[in-house]
Amino acid sequence: MDFIPCLLAGVLTGFFVVSIFKPPTRQVPAIPTPGDSGSFTTKSGCVKIKAEPVPCSSSAVSLNVLVNDR
């Protein structure tokens, strides 16, 4: 029965470590693909993006990403 105190100490240490350190988050180094609707972590916080394909035009900005206010 000497393993019970060690097990309890391990569990408590695990809870302590998890409560202090922030778990790793999803960081995507690429732009979202059409149909992607996940959350992305940026330096200033989380962003939820709904990517949808749009036709290219002469006023398209870099990487053919258009901002459409609806």
Protein Blocks (a to p, Z undefined) as FASTA:
>chain_A
ZZmmmmmmmmmmmmmmmmmpccdddddfbdcdehiacdcddfkbccddddddddddfkbc
ehhiacddZZ
